[in-house]
Amino acid sequence: MLTNRTTTSARPTSPDSALTPVPWWPVLGLSGVLVTLLLALSARHGYHLDELYTRVAGRHLSWAQIDQPPLPAFVAWLETTLFGDTLVAFRLVPALTVAGVVVLACLIARELGGGRRAQVLATAAAAGSGLIFHTGHMLGTNTFDLPAWVAVCWLAIRLARTENPRLWFAIGAVVGLGLYAKYLIALLLIALAVGLLLCGPRRLLLSRYPVFAAVIAVVLPAPVLVWQMTHGWPQFEMAAAISKALENLAVVSFLPFLVLLIGLFLVPVWIAGLIGLLRRPQWRQYRFVGVAFPVMIALLLVTGVGSNYASGLQFVLLAAGCVVVEGWSRTVTLRSLVTAAVAANTVTSAVLALPVLPLDVYAGNPVLEQLSIGQLDQAAWPELAAQAAAVYRSLPAEERAHTVFYGNHYGQAGALDKYGPEYGLPQAYSGHNSYADFGVPSEDKTVVIAIGVDRTVFAGLFASCEPHGKFQVDLPVDDRGQEFLVCRGPREPWSQIWPKLRWIGFQCPYTTKPVTAKSETGCE
């Protein structure tokens, strides 16, 4: 017996032996409830304008698009091919993806020494955050960018705790795969690197393994990077256009976005996580994650983009904050307050980020209209197609065979692609971003029904342009009041007209004004 005890005590301690086991049943149960809620609400309201674009991009797969990497379009193609061209099918992967992110919140809390209650609290708080609801409801770049950011942070924290250099390979792989969804993960790497250099543990950088990780992170997305290089790096032009469009809004909305994306009632929790990472002696080796957050804020302010790009790091702070808060909550009263805060945050975030209320409620309430992120961007697309069809039917029969539609932005063209076939409408085109690469009208198309374009521009490209009413809808959507213009007789072949219609950028709400990198002003 003595020999056996000696042998057992001599065995090397597992790096995870001191951590509390994951309470998988409540964690997976909360994730399952989240997925069920997201799928139950997925078919309400309609496609987001970006989803209408991504849906069409799924039929024109490439190694990248002008404004985003290829993963969202590929997933759109995969979902519609396997499950059909429906909203529920389109939003299946986002729902499943954020369920995985919620589990990562639990694992981060565990890495930081959180016990069973802290891990469950982190799972519940994450599942009830506005960021998870918003990301899980719609297919887009954030569908895959958020899990990449959170996974990199989890691996970095685990690396700091275990000092297992093989984790660098996993970090490189996650970054490489993340670049198939969004390029801004580079900002996270900069912020974490600055944090490591400022407060350590710097020894993590002093080996060959970070170099291996960098190689993996570049080789994995090599086709995407080569596409950008061979196309003149349009992503930089797109980024400049977005920065220009938001230059008058980014500063004003910076703090509100920091609050809303996680949720008002959880602000004290993620701030507690930030303070804990910066000041707790037992978290000294993880301090670089806390430092990374203000570094990220500085990067976003310098580049002129919104604070929503800091949300991935905020999510990590939320998980850390749950460990801190659970340590404070030693009485029934305090635990009840924490539970009430998570419940209140879940309800308010769901109202703002998910289609739980009728659209006219969001439109009729000035507060909800301003704070409900993207709700109205999912509205009135079938109505746009119906009114476009009325304009089309008003044309002489002999002209319809030579008619196409043109949307000033990709959402309009994507809406006609989705809802136009039920009215027998011809193909819709747009020169906006990569939609310009999805097709060019053939030379026999001599009549164009354009939506929301600058009439002076089209008057110079066609022999005649006549207004045919405006898009009318009760909801205050961005395209309300946009003009239908019927233009006839192209002055040049389409091959010469099309380069004049291409533009990279962002369209200001409620106007026909596109903002590009060369625009003098942004959205007002």
N, C-alpha and C positions, 0 to 999 in steps of 0.2 A: 504493500500500500504506500509506504514511504517513497519507494522508487517511482511509482506511478505519479504521485503528487509532484515529485521533483521534475519529472519529465513534462507533465502538463504545464507547470509554471514556467518552464524554460522555453515553451513555444513562443514565437514572436506574436505580439499582439496585433490583431487585425486593425487596420485604420478605422473601421466602422464599429469596433467593439464598444466604444464609449458612447455611441449615438443611440438615441431612443429609436426602436423599430418603428417603421411607418405604419400608422393605423389604416391599413388599406381599405377596410370596409367603409368607414365614413368618408374617406377621401374619394374613393371611386364612386360611392353613392352620390356625393355632391356633384362630381363631374358628370354623372349620368343624368341627374336632374337638370344640370345646365344644358346638356345636349338636347334633352327632351324639350325644354323651354324654347331654345333657339329654333329647333325644327318646327315646333308647333306654331311659331310666329313667322316663319320664313316666307310664307306665301302672302302675307298681308302687305298692303300698299303696292309694292311693285319693285321692279329693278331700279337700282341706283344708276345714275347716268354713267358712272365709271364701269359698272357691270355690263351695261349695254355695249360699251366699247370692248371690254374684255371678251364678251361672248362672241363677237364677230372676229376678234383677234384669234380666237380658238380655231377658226377655219383658215387662218393664214399664218400658220406657225412659222416662226423664225427663231434664230438664236437670240434675238433681242428685239425690242421695239424702241422707238425714239425716246419714249418717256418712261420705260420700265423694262426690266429683264423678262425672260420668257416664261417663268414658272406659272404666273397666274393664267396666262392664255392657255398653256398646256393643260392645266387642271380644268379649266373651263371646257376645253375640248373633251377631256377624259370623262368628266361628269355628264355632259350632255350626250356623249356617245353611249355610255354605260346605262344611264338612268333616265335619259330623255331630256328634252328641252323645256324644263320647268324650273320655277324658282326654288322649290324644295330640293331638287337635284343639284341646282347650281350652288346652293348654300350648305350642302352637306359637309364638304371638306372644311369650310371655315368653322362650323360647329364642332367637329371632331378635333380640329387643331387647337382651339382655345381650351378644350377639355384637357389636352395634354399640357398646355401652359399652366393651368390651374394645379395640376399635379407637380409641375416644376416649382411652383410657389411653396408647396408643402416640403419638397426636397431641399429648397434653400433654407427654409426655417429649420429643418433637421440638421443641415450642415452647420448652422450657427448655434447648435446646441439646444434647439427647441424640443421640448418634450411632446407628449401625445396631444395635450390641449393646444399648445402653440402651433403644432402642425395642422390640426383640424381648423383652428382659427385662421391660419394663413390660407388654407384651402377655401374656407367660406368667404373670407374677405376678398380674395382674388376672384372667386366666382361671382361675387356681387358688385364688382367694380364696373364703372362705365367703360373702361378700356376693353374689358373682356366682352361685354355685350356688343359694343360697337364693332370690334374686330370679328367676333363670331357670327355677326348677322350678315355680313356682306363679303363677297369674294373680291380680293384685291391684293395689292402688294403687302399690306399689313398682316394679311392672313398668315404669311410665312415669315415676315420680318420680325414680328413680335416674338414668336417662339425661338428664332435664332438669337435674338438679343438676350432673352432670359436664359436660354441654354448656355450661351457663352459665359454669362455672369455666374451661373451655377457651377460650371466647370472651373472657372477662375477661382471661386471661393473654395471649391473642393481641392484644387491644386495648392492653394495657400495653406490649407489644413493638412493635407497628406504629403505634400511635396513629391508626389508621384509624377515624374517627368513625362510619363506616357500620356498623361492627360492633355499635353500640348498637341498630340496628334488629333485628339477629339476636337479640341478648340479649332484647329486648322480646318478640319472637315466641316464643322458647323458653319464657320465663316465662309468657306468655299461654297457650300450649298446655299447659304443665306444670300450670297451674291446673285443667285438665280432669281431672287425675289425682289431685292432692293439693294441699292449701292450704299446707302447711308450707314450700314453696319460699320463702315470704315470710321465713322465718327466715334462709335463705341470703342473701337480698338485704340483710337488716339486718347480718349478720356481715361480708359483703364491703364494704358501705358504711362500716361502722365501721373496717375495715382500711384502706380508702382514705383516710378522714379522718385517721387516726392517723399513717400512714406514707407516704401517697401511692402513686402520683403523683396529687395532688389535681387537677391540671389536666384530668384525664379527666372530672371532674364539672363543670368550669366551662365549659359550653357548652350549647347548646340541645338537643343530641342525647340526653342522659339523659332530658330531658323527653319527647322523642319516644318513647323506649323505654318510659317509664312509661305513656304514652297507649296504645301498642300492647299493653302487658301488661294493661291494664284493659279495652280495647275487645274484644280477642279473646275473653276468657272472660266477656263481659258477660252472656250468658244464664245462666251458672252463678251469677254474683254476684247477678243480679236474682232468681233462684230463692231463694237464701239469704235475701235481704232480704225478699222477700214471704212467706217462711215463718218469719220471726222469728229468723233466724240460728241454726238448730239445730246447726250445726257447733260453735259455741261451747259449747253445752250438752254436746255429745258430747265435746269436748276436756276439759271440766271433769270429766265422768264418768270418762274414761280416767285423768286425773291423779289423781282420787280413788281409783280402783281400784288404781293402781300406787304409791300414796304410801308404802306400807310395803315395796315391792319395788325402787323405782327407785334408791334410794341404794345398796342392797346389790348390785344387779345392774349398776350403772353401769359399773364397771371391767371386770367379766367380759365384758360385751357389747362394750366397746371392743376387747377382745382377740380375742374369738371371731368377730366379724363379718368381719374381714379374715383372721384366722388367726394362731395363736400364733407360727408360724415366720417370719411376715412383719412382726411387730411392730417389730423393729429397722429394717426397711426404711422403713416409713412414718414412724417417729420420725426417721430420718435425713433424710427428706424435709421434715419439719416444721422441724428444726434448720437444714437447708440453706436453706429459704425465709426463715428469720428471720435468718441470719447470713452467708450467702454474699454477698460484694460484687457478684459478677456477676448476682445475682438480686435486687438492690436494688429494681428496679421491680416485682417480683412478691411483695414482702414482705407485701403486704396479704392475700394468700391464706393465708400462714402465720398472721398475726394473726387472721384470720377463724375459725380453728379454736378457740382458747381462748375467743373471744367466743361461738362456738356452744355450747361446753360450758357457759359461764356461763348462756346463755339457757335451755338445757335443764334445768340445775339449778334455776333460778328458777321455771320453769314446771312443774317436777315430772314431766317425762316422761323416757322412757328414753334412754340414750346411743345407741341404734340410729339415732336421727335425725341423728346426726353422721356416719353412715357414708358419705354422699355426699362429704363433705369429706375423710374419711379415705382414700377411694379416690383422690382427687387427690393427697394427700400420698404415697400409695403410688407413683404414677407419678413424682412428683418424686424420691422416695427411690431409685428404680431408676436414675435419672441419677447420683445421688451414689454409690451402691454400685458401679455399673459403672465409675465413675472410680477408685474404690479398688481394684477387682479387677484388678490388673495381672499377677498371676501365675496359673499353672495351678491352684495349690492354692486360692487365694481364689475363683477362678471356679468351681471344683468345689464349694466350700462354699456359694456362692450358689445354684448349680444344685440341690444337695441340699436347701437350705432351701425353694426353690420347690416341689420335688417332694414333700417331706414335708408342706408346707402344703396342697398339692393333695389328697393322700391323706387327711389328717385332716379337712380341710374337706368333702371329698366324703362321708366317713363320717357327719359330723355333719349336713350340710345336705341330702344326697341319699339316696334310699332304696336304698342299696347293700347293706345287710344286712337279713335278715329282721326283721320287727317284734318277734318275741319276743326277739331279741338286744338290741334297744334297750330293751325293757321289762324284761329280766332283768338288765341291768347298771345299777347305780345312777348311775354316772358318765355313761354314754351317755343314760340317761333324762333327766337334768337338763340335759345340754349339747346334745343333738340337737334343734335348734330346729324345732318343729312336726311332728316325725315322728309322734307319737301322735295329733295332731289330724287326721291323714289316715286313721285306723284305725277299724274297727268300725261304719262307717255302714251297710253292708248288713245286719249283724247287728241293728242297731237297727230297721231296717225289717222284718226277719223276725220279731222279737219283737213289734213293734207289730201286725203282721199276725195273730199268734196271739191277741192280745187282741181284735182286731177280729172274728176268726172265732168267738170265744167268746160273742159277743153273739147274742141271738135274731135270726132272719132279718128280722123286721119292723122291728127297730131299726136294722139296718145301712143302710137307705135314708135314714135321718135322722141319720147319724153323720158327724162330721168329726174330724180330728186337730188338736191344738194343741201346738206346740213352745214351750217356755219361751224358747228362744233360736233365732236364725235357722238355726243349723247343723242342729238337729233337724228343723225344718220343711223345710229344703232337702234333707236326706237322704231324707225321706219323699217329697218331690217327685221325686227322682231314682230311688230304688229301690222306691218304693211301687207304681207301676203294674204291675210284674211280679207282685204279689200281689193286684191288683185293689183297692187301697186307695183310699178317697176322698181329697179334697183336704186338704192340711195347711195350717194357718194359724199365724201367730205375731204377737204384738204388739211384737216386738223391732225397734227402729230402723225402717228403711223397709220391712221385711217387713210391717209393719202396714198399709202402703198397697197391698200386692199383692192384697188381697181381704179381704172380711168374710163370714162365713158367712150364708147366707140364713136367713130366719126359720123355715123348716121343719126346720132342723137343730137337733134337740132333745137330741142325745146327743154328748158330746165325750170323746174319749180324749186326755187331757192328759199330757204327758211332762215330768217334772222341775219341776212348778210348786209353788208354796206352797199346801198343801192348805187352809189357813185362808182364803186369799183366794178360792179357787174354791168353798169351802163356802158363802160368803156370796153367791155369784152364781148358784148352782144349787140346786135342791130337794134333791138328794142327790149325794154323791160317794163312790165306793167304790174302794179300792185293788185293783189287779189285778196284783200282782207288781212286781218291779224289773228294770231292765235288767241282765242278767248277761253278762259277757264276761271272758275270762281276762286280756286286756290292761288295764293301769292307765290307761284313757282317762278323761277328765274326767267323762263322763256315766255311768260305771259306777256302778250302785246307784241311779240315778234312778228314781223311782216312776212307774208307769203308773196313772193315775187316770181312772176312768170316771164322768163327771158327767152327770146327767140333769135335765131340766126347768129351762131358764133362767128366772130370776125376772123378767127384764126382756127387752124386745126386744134383738136383737143390736146394733142401732144405738145403744143406751144402754150395753150391756155393753162394747162394743169400746173406747171411750175409757178405761175403767178398766183395760184390759189393755195398753194402749200404754205402752211405756217406752223411753227413750233411754239407752243406757249399755253396760255391759260386765258379763258374768256371771263371777263368781268360779269358778275351777276347783273341781270336786268338791262343789259346793253348788248349791242352788237360789237362792242369794242374788244378785239383780241389784244392781249398783252404778250409781247415777245421780248426776247433779250435786248432788242434794240428800241423798245418803246421808251418814250420820254418820261411817261408817268405810269404808275400802276393803277390798281382799282381805287376809286375814290369812295 
